[in-house]
Amino acid sequence: MALEWKVLLGLLVVAILVTWRLVPREKNREFQIVFLFAQSFTWLALLLFVELGRIRFPVREFPYATDTGFAIHFFIDPTLVSLLALYYPQQRSWTWKGLYYLLGAGAVMLIPFGLQRYTNYIESVKQGAVELFVVCLLYVVSTNLFYRWFRKAYWSATQKEGA
């Protein structure tokens, strides 16, 4: 088994275990909705970057179906971003919230950069670090905003039904 496949399998196992451990049972539905939103965001962004020729995937899980990598961008990154949304420090200062967003975007960037540096899974053709950081920051912020909107809409609808 090639190094890329071992790393991907290890990351998938870690993502499953972390999700199982960190998502409380009462938040499973919320996690699933946020996870689907995060997957849709990463799907659109990744297709755009691949079609524009900014990123390539020499090693792909489904080489005949798509030119993109699957495990990182459709399971591992959405898991991380969904967990960041679930544990967002709502009651903290704006400074702390901004730092949380910046560190979250950095964590999302760290995985592809590590894969690009140590494996042949990803090749960055024309993509700069600043551009990727801006996209990751937009990814983390939009997922968190969606989650907050969904909670507000869900809870207000639940309260109306119960009344």
C-alpha positions in Angstrom: 0.0 0.0 0.0 1.4 3.4 -1.0 2.1 6.1 1.5 -0.8 8.2 0.3 -3.3 5.5 0.9 -1.9 4.8 4.4 -2.1 8.5 5.3 -5.6 8.9 4.0 -6.8 5.8 5.8 -5.2 7.0 9.0 -6.8 10.4 8.7 -10.2 8.9 8.0 -9.9 6.7 11.1 -8.8 9.6 13.2 -11.7 11.8 11.9 -14.2 9.0 12.7 -12.9 8.5 16.2 -12.7 12.2 16.9 -16.3 12.7 15.7 -17.5 9.8 17.7 -15.8 11.2 20.8 -16.5 14.9 20.5 -20.1 15.1 19.1 -22.6 14.7 21.9 -25.5 12.5 21.2 -28.0 15.3 21.5 -26.1 17.3 18.8 -25.9 14.5 16.2 -28.6 16.0 14.0 -27.0 19.4 14.1 -23.6 18.0 13.3 -25.0 16.1 10.3 -26.7 19.3 8.9 -23.5 21.3 9.3 -21.4 18.5 7.9 -23.6 18.5 4.7 -23.3 22.2 4.4 -19.5 22.0 4.8 -19.4 19.2 2.1 -21.3 21.3 -0.4 -19.0 24.3 0.2 -15.9 22.3 -0.2 -17.3 20.5 -3.3 -18.0 23.8 -5.1 -14.6 25.4 -4.1 -12.6 22.3 -5.0 -14.3 21.8 -8.4 -13.6 25.5 -9.1 -9.9 25.2 -8.1 -9.4 22.0 -10.1 -11.2 23.3 -13.2 -9.1 26.5 -13.1 -6.0 24.4 -12.9 -4.8 25.7 -9.5 -4.6 22.3 -7.9 -4.1 18.7 -9.1 -4.6 15.3 -7.5 -2.2 12.8 -9.0 -3.5 10.1 -6.6 -7.3 10.0 -6.5 -9.7 7.7 -4.8 -12.1 7.7 -7.8 -9.9 8.4 -10.8 -12.5 7.6 -13.5 -15.3 9.7 -11.8 -13.6 12.9 -10.9 -10.3 14.9 -11.0 -10.6 15.8 -7.3 -9.5 14.0 -4.2 -12.3 12.6 -2.1 -11.3 11.7 1.4 -9.7 15.0 2.5 -12.2 17.4 1.0 -15.4 15.4 1.4 -14.9 13.8 4.8 -11.9 15.1 6.8 -12.2 18.9 6.2 -16.0 19.0 6.6 -15.6 17.0 9.9 -13.1 19.5 11.2 -15.1 22.5 10.1 -18.3 21.1 11.6 -16.6 20.4 14.9 -15.3 24.0 14.8 -18.9 25.2 14.3 -20.2 23.1 17.1 -17.6 24.3 19.6 -17.7 28.0 18.6 -17.1 30.2 21.6 -20.4 32.1 21.5 -20.1 33.8 24.9 -16.6 35.1 24.4 -15.2 38.5 23.2 -14.8 39.5 19.6 -11.1 39.1 19.9 -11.4 35.5 21.0 -13.9 34.8 18.3 -11.6 36.3 15.6 -8.7 34.3 16.9 -10.9 31.1 16.9 -11.7 31.8 13.2 -8.1 32.4 12.3 -6.8 29.3 14.1 -9.7 27.2 12.6 -8.8 28.3 9.1 -5.1 27.5 9.8 -6.1 24.0 11.0 -8.1 23.4 7.9 -5.1 24.6 5.8 -2.6 22.4 7.7 -3.9 19.0 6.5 -3.7 19.8 2.7 -0.3 21.5 3.2 1.0 18.4 5.0 -0.3 16.1 2.3 1.2 18.3 -0.4 4.6 18.4 1.3 5.0 14.8 2.4 2.9 12.8 -0.2 2.0 12.9 -3.8 -1.8 13.2 -3.1 -2.0 17.0 -3.9 0.0 19.2 -6.2 -0.6 22.9 -5.9 0.0 24.3 -9.4 -0.9 28.0 -9.1 -2.4 28.4 -5.7 -0.8 30.7 -3.2 -0.9 30.3 0.6 -2.8 33.6 1.1 -5.4 32.6 -1.5 -5.9 29.2 0.2 -6.1 30.9 3.7 -8.8 33.3 2.5 -10.8 30.4 1.1 -10.3 28.4 4.3 -11.3 31.4 6.4 -14.4 31.9 4.3 -15.2 28.2 4.7 -14.9 28.3 8.5 -16.9 31.5 8.8 -19.7 30.6 6.4 -20.1 27.1 8.0 -20.4 28.7 11.4 -22.8 31.3 10.2 -24.9 28.6 8.6 -24.9 26.6 11.8 -26.0 29.6 13.9 -28.7 30.5 11.4 -29.9 26.9 11.4 -30.0 26.7 15.2 -32.0 29.9 15.4 -34.5 28.8 12.7 -34.8 25.3 14.1 -35.3 26.4 17.7 -37.8 29.1 16.7 -39.8 26.6 14.7 -39.7 24.1 17.5 -40.9 26.7 20.0 -43.8 27.6 17.7 -44.8 23.9 17.3 -44.7 23.4 21.1 -46.8 26.4 21.9 
